[in-house]
Amino acid sequence: MQAFLSKFNKVKKLNSSADQDLKKQILAGVTSFFAISYIIIVNPMILKDAGIPFNLSIFATIMISVVGCLIMALWGKAPIILTPGMGVNAFFTYTLVVSMKFSWQTAIAVSLVSSLLYLVIAFSSLSDILARSIPPVLKTGITVGIGMFLVELGLEKAGLIVAGHNGSLLALGSLRSPATLLAVFGLVLTIILFLLKVPGDFIIGIAVTSIVGFFCHIQGQATSVQLSQISQWGKIFNQGDFHNIGQVQFWLAVFSMTMILVFESMGLLESIMPDKSRFKAGFQSSALTCFLSGIFGTSPTVAAAESAAGIESGGKNGIVALVASGLFAASLFLVGFLKYVPQVAIAPVIIITGATMMQNLRFINLQDFSDWFPAFLIIVLIPLTGSIATGLSFGFVSYPLAKVVVRQAHKVTPTMWIISGMFLLNLICTAFIG
């Protein structure tokens, strides 16, 4: 009898632990969704400048996020959110369409070809070779750089920093602004909950700040999109135009976009994925979703840096992505309610998440300047340029050069030399086509 009770208690304890972990994964999924939910409105706003209808772009953004997160949940089994990427959508709109004068349909074709190359790399041994060839110091630099980028993004959403004036790059926002004061309130509340390790700290912070914002008449951005308009989605679905595929400009654009997609996703997955053994499956999930994004009628998807918010909340498996997928699907019906979650309520979560990622700076040997300087370039250029790809380019190009100067060329693998050369070529191509 005693043995039976002992066994029963053990099973009960295991079930209780499993239930607690499930709740933690669900909360992490909700946290990640709210951290990235702004993409539902912001991505269509950017693609509108490329000529893609705003309301239809909202459907494309939501649907590819639903499918992408579902693929990540079932195949990648990782707590990573896949949505159209910030930075990539700007390249799509302002470089391919505005600067190069491509139609948005041609830009979709560029995305499809680039994504196809991404798929080949992801589903071959090339992905393993590339991942192994990146020095640990650069991987750490990517983590810290993305963290700093998130901090900058969060401070901007909070209104604590604004575009500079009188020659300065940035300036302090107005502390008299009700929205900024609400963000400060949310940051203080959320950091207290975080330091006390209160379960659901981020969600509680978002919820309480949103409620206070409601009573203070501070809301998010409303949209007039209606679900009935989804019947018009076919106007942008599978509209890639390949008539310019024989032009040099088309292939220069393909090369630059492929570099952005492959190394931005690889760098982000390597830096924030809690279970490194799931890297290849996560990378493949990202590549497949990226290809589908062109068919769905939107700019390429990437692994969202905001996934780190859910991971910091305890997210560690595909349940996080599955929950986010469900919430994206629900947003088709509830997109109007996003106005009740202001950006200043999300900002504290993004700031704290970025700060935790920046703690990895302690793993870089600052005494070895040939290690530190390439990592430094990644860390500062990602937030300052708003482009993960730009930071990677300068860091990866400078690393082998620094090692040659200090007579440590033997530490640079042949593959790393090739990657460095490709990044240099990408910088040249980007300057040329821009």
N, C-alpha and C positions, 0 to 999 in steps of 0.2 A: 504493500500500500504506500509506504514511504517512497519507494522507488518510482511508483506511478505518479505521485504528487510532484516529486522532483522533476520528472520528465515533463509533466503538464506545465509546471511553472516555467521551465526552460522554453518550451514551445510558445507559451503565452508571451514571454519576454521577447522572443524573436519576432513574433507577429506584431507586438507593440512597436518594436524598433522599426519594422518594415513600414508600418502605418505612418510613423513619424517621418521616415525618410520620404515616403510618397507625398506627404503634405509639404515637405520642404521642397521637393522637385516641382510641385504644382505652384507653390508660391514663387519659386525662382522663374518659372515660365511666365507667370503674370507680371513679375518685375521686369523681365526682359522685354515683354510685349509693350508695356507702357513706356519703357526707356526708348524704344525705337518707333513707337506709334506715330510720331511726328512725320515719318516717311510717307504715310498715307496721303498727306496734304503737300508736303514739301517737294517730293519727287515729281508729282504732276505739275507743280508750279514751275519747276525748272524745265521739264520737258515741253511745257506750253510754249516756251521760247523757241523750241525746235519745230513747232507747228503741230504737235500732237494735241488733240482736243483734251482740255482739262478734265472734264467729268469722265470721259472714257479712259483716260490715263489713271484715274483713281481706281477703276475696276481692274485694270491691268496690274497695277501695283499691288492691290490686295490679293488678287488671284494667284499671282506668281509667288507671293509671300506665303500663301496658304500651301501651295504645292511644294515650294522649296523647303519650308519647315517640316512638312510631312515626309519628304524624301530624307532630310537630315535625321528625323526621328526614327524612321524605319531602316534606313541603310547606314547612315553615319552613326546613329545611336550616340549622338553627342549633344551637349546643351548649347548648340550654336544656332543663331537665328539667321536665315538667309532672306535678304530683301534687296531691292535695287539699291546700289551703293551710292552714297554721297561722294562726290569727287569723280566717280565714273560717269554719273549722269551729267556732271558739268562738262567733262571731256566730250561726251556724246553730243551735248547741245551746243556748247560754245566753241569747241574746236572743230568737230566734224561738220556741223550744220552752219553755224554762224561764220566761222573763219574759213573753212574749206569749201563752203557753198554747196555741200551735199544736201539733198532732200532728206527728211527724216526717214524715209523709206530706204534710202541708200545707207544711211547711218545704221539702220537695223540690219542691213545686209553685212556691213562691216562687223557688227556685233556677233552675227551668226557665224561668220567665218572664223573670227577670233575665238569664239566659244568652242568651235569644233576643234581647233588646235589645242585649246585648253583641255578638252575631253581626251584627246590623244595622249597628252602628257599625264593627265590624272590616272588614266587606266593602263598606263604602261610603267615600266621600271624607271622611267625618267623622273617621276615624282619622288621616288625613294632616293635616287642619285642626287637630285637637286637639294632635297631636305638634308641629306647627310653632309653635303658639301658646304653648307652655310656655317661659318664659325659660330660657336656659342655666344661670343661677345656681341655679334651682330644680331643674333636672335634676342638677346637680352635688350639690346638697344631698341629693337622693334617694339618689344613689350613696353619699355619706358616711354618711347616716343608716342605710341598709341595712347598710353595713359595720360601723357601731357596734352595730347590732342583732345582727349575726353574732358580733361579739366578746363581747357580753353573753351570747348563747346558748351560745357555746363555753365561756366561763368558768363558766357555770352547769352545763353538762354535765360539766365537769372537777371540779366541787365546790369551785372556788376562790372562788366567791361564793355566798352563800346569802341567804335572806330575812332582813332585819334584825331586831334586837331592841332593846328599850329605846328605841323611837322612831326608830331608824335605818332607812332604806329597804333597804340592803344591808349585808352583813357578810362578813368573810373566813371562808371555810370552814375546816374542821379540817385542818391540815397533818399531823395524826397519822393521818388516814384513809388506808388502803392504796390506795383507789381514787384519791384526790386526788394522792397521791405518784406513782402510775402515770401520771396525766395530766401531771404536771410532767415526769416522765421522757420521756413522749411528745412534749411540747412542746419540750424541749431538743433531743431527737434530730431532730425534724422541722424545727426552725428551722435547725439546722446543715446538714441536707441541702438545705434551701431556699436558704440563703445560698451554699452551694457549687455550686448549680445542678445537683445530681445528678439524672439522668433518673429519673422515677418517684418523686420525693422524697416526695410525699404518700402514695402506696400503700405504699412501704417503711415509712414512719412508722406507718401504721395496722397493717400486718402485724406488725412487730416488737413494737409496743406490745400488740397482741392476744395474741401468743405469750407475752410476759412476763406478761400478765394471766392467761392460762390456767394457768401454773405457780403464780401467786399466788392462784388461785381467785377471780379477779375476772372475771365474765362479764356478758354483756348480759341482756336480759329475755327469758325463755323464753315460749313460747306452746304451748298444747295443741291448736291447730288442726290438722286432718287434711285432706288433699286430698279424701278421700271425701265430706267435708261440702259440697263445692262444689255438689252436686246440690240443696242447699236454698237456693242463692243466689236462686232465683226468688221467695222470700218478700220480698225487698227490691228486686228488679229491677222497674223501671217502675211504681213504686207512688205516683206523685204524686197528691195529692188536691186538686182544684180547687174544692171546694164553697164555700170562703171567698173566691173571686175577686171577689165583688161587695162585699166589705168594705173600708172605708177603711184599716184596719190592714194588710190584705194588701198594698195598693199602697204604703203607707209603707215596709213591709218590702222590697218590690221595688225601690223607689227607692234605699234605703240600700245594699242588696246590689249593685245595678247600679253605683253609684258606687265601691264597694269593688273590684269585679271589674275594671271598666274602667281606673280610674286606678292601682290597685295594680300590675296587669300592665303597663300602659303605662309607669309610672315605673320598674319593675324592668327591663323589656326595654330601655328607653332608656338605662339606667345601666350594664348589664353586658354587653349584646350586643356582641361584638367587631366584627362587620360590620354597620354601621348600615343598609346597603342591604337587609338581610333583616328589618328591623323589621316591615314590614307583613305579610309572610308569617308571621313568628313570632307576631304579634298575632292574625292570623286562626287560626293553629293553636291558640293558647291559647283563643280564643273557642269554637271547635268542640269542643275537649275539655271545656271548661267545661259546654257544653250536654249532652254525652254523660254527664257525671258524674251528673246528676240521674236519667237513665235507668238508669245502673248501680247507683244506690242509695246514693250517698255525697254528701258536701258538695262544693261547687264546687272545681274545680282552679284553680291559678294557676301562673305561672312561679316555680319555687322559687328563693329567694335563694341556696340552697346550690349552684346551678348555677355560681356564681362560683368554687367550689373547683376544678371541672374546667376552667374557662376559665383560671384562674391556672396550671393544670398544662399549658397549651398548647392546650386545646380551642378550636376555631374553626369547626367545621362540624357538619353533621347526624350524622356518624358517632358523635359523643359521645352524642347522644340515642338513636341506634340501639342502641348498646352498653348503655345504661341500660335501654332497653326489654327487651332480651334478659335482662338480669340480674333485672329485675322479674319476668319470666315464669319464670325459673329459681327465684325465691324462692317460687313456689307449691309447689315440691317440697322446697325447702331452707330454708323459713322457720324451722324449728327450729334451724338452724345459726347463725342470727343471734345466738344467745346467746353465741357465741364471739367476737363483735366488740363489746366493751363501749363504751358511750357515751364513756368517758374516752379511748378510742383514737381516736375521731372528733373529739373536742373540739379538739385542736391544729390540725387542718386548718381547722376553722371559724374559730378565732381568727386564724390567720395570714392566711386569705383576707379576713376582715373588716378586718384591719390594712392590707392592700394597697389595699383599696377606699377606706379613709379617707385615703390619700395624696392623693386628688383634692381634698382641702381646699385645697391650694395654688393651685387654679384660681379660687377665690372671692376677689373683691376685698374684703378685710376693712376697707378704708378707707371704703368706701361702706356705711354702716350700713343704708340702705334696701334694699340687696341682701343684706347679711349677716344681718340679723335674721330675715327670712322663711326663709332657708336654715337659720339657727340653730334655728328652731322645728322644722323638719322633722328636722334632725339629732338633736336631743335628745328629741323626743316619740316618734319611732319606737321607740327602745329602751326608753324609760321607760314607755310605755304598752303595748309589745308589739304595736303595730298600725301597719302601714305607712299604712293609710288615715287614721288619726287624725293622724299627722305631716303627711301631704299636706294634709289639711283645714285645719289651722292655718297652714301655710306658704302655701298658695294664697289663703286669705282675707286674710292680712296683707300679701301682696306689693302688690296694687294700692292698698291703703290707705296703705302706706308711701310709695309713689311719688307719690300725691296730696299728701301732707304736704310732701314736698320739691320739689313743683312739677315732677314728671317724669311726669305722667299720660299724656303722649304716648307713653311707652314701653310702656304697657299696651294691648294690642290689644283690640278689641271681643270677640273670642272668649275672651280671658283674663278679661274682666269677667264673661262668662257662666259660665265655669268656676268662678270665684271665688264667684259667687252660688249656684251649684249646690252647692258645697262647704259654704257657710254654711247652705243649706237642709238639707243632709245632716246637719250637726251638730245642727240644731234637731230634725229628724225622729228622729235616733238618740237624743237626750235624751228625746224624747216617748215613743217606743215602748219605750225601755229602762226 
